[in-house]
């Protein structure tokens, strides 16, 4: 999917249509203190195997891409619902 670098869309903070900068949200480093990660580390200790079954079938054809839109006037960032796409090209 091709998206332009700048797009005009509605800003709920300004309450009007303004130019927004489009960026892809990057995955941040997972926290070691979250409950799921603590459970995973506890189960992986010792001589046990992997706690979850291997995924069956093939992997999905597309992934959910998260985009963030930054308003050029108020600098607020809006994140609409994610879209499914194979690859994302953010151009000019």
matplotlib code that plots the C-alpha trace (Angstrom):
import matplotlib.pyplot as plt

x = [0.0, 1.4, 0.7, 1.8, 4.1, 1.7, -2.1, -4.9, -7.3, -9.5, -7.8, -10.1, -8.0, -8.1, -11.6, -10.8, -9.0, -5.2, -2.1, -0.8, 2.6, 2.2, 4.6, 4.7, 4.6, 7.7, 7.7, 9.4, 11.3, 9.1, 9.1, 10.5, 8.2, 4.9, 2.9, 3.1, 6.8, 7.2, 5.1, 7.1, 10.4, 9.1, 7.9, 11.1, 13.3, 14.6, 14.4, 10.9, 10.3, 8.6, 5.3, 3.2, 2.4, 3.9, 1.6, -0.3, -0.8, 0.9, 1.5, -1.0, -0.7, -0.9, -0.1, -1.8, 0.1, -0.2, 0.1, 0.3, -0.8, 0.9, -1.0, 1.2, -0.5, -1.0, 1.6, -0.9, -0.6, -3.7, -3.8, -6.7, -7.7, -5.0, -5.2, -4.1, -1.5, 1.4, 3.9, 3.7, 5.5, 5.3, 6.3, 6.4]
y = [0.0, 3.4, 6.4, 10.0, 11.5, 14.4, 14.2, 16.5, 15.1, 16.1, 17.0, 16.5, 18.9, 21.8, 20.8, 21.4, 19.8, 20.3, 18.8, 15.8, 14.0, 10.2, 7.8, 4.1, 3.2, 1.1, -1.7, -0.8, -3.1, -5.3, -4.7, -7.5, -6.6, -7.3, -10.3, -12.3, -12.0, -12.9, -16.0, -16.9, -16.6, -18.7, -21.5, -21.5, -22.0, -25.5, -28.5, -27.8, -27.2, -24.3, -23.3, -22.7, -25.0, -24.3, -22.4, -24.7, -24.0, -21.2, -17.6, -14.9, -13.1, -9.6, -7.8, -5.0, -1.8, 1.0, 4.6, 7.8, 11.1, 14.3, 17.5, 20.3, 23.1, 21.7, 18.9, 16.3, 12.7, 10.7, 7.0, 5.7, 1.9, -0.3, -1.5, -4.8, -4.7, -6.8, -3.9, -0.2, 2.5, 6.1, 8.4, 12.1]
z = [0.0, -0.9, 1.4, 0.9, 3.5, 4.2, 4.0, 4.8, 7.4, 10.4, 13.6, 16.6, 18.7, 16.2, 15.2, 11.5, 8.6, 8.7, 7.1, 8.9, 8.7, 8.3, 10.1, 10.8, 14.5, 15.3, 17.8, 21.1, 23.3, 25.4, 29.2, 31.3, 34.2, 32.3, 33.7, 30.5, 30.3, 34.0, 33.4, 30.3, 32.2, 35.1, 32.8, 30.8, 33.9, 34.6, 32.2, 30.7, 27.1, 25.3, 27.1, 24.0, 21.1, 17.7, 15.4, 13.0, 9.3, 7.4, 8.4, 7.5, 4.2, 5.6, 8.9, 10.7, 10.1, 12.7, 11.4, 13.3, 12.0, 13.5, 13.1, 11.7, 13.6, 17.1, 16.9, 18.4, 17.2, 16.2, 15.6, 13.6, 13.6, 12.1, 8.5, 7.0, 4.3, 3.0, 2.8, 3.3, 1.2, 2.6, -0.2, -0.8]

ax = plt.figure().add_subplot(projection="3d")
ax.plot(x, y, z, "-o")
ax.set_aspect("equal")
plt.show()
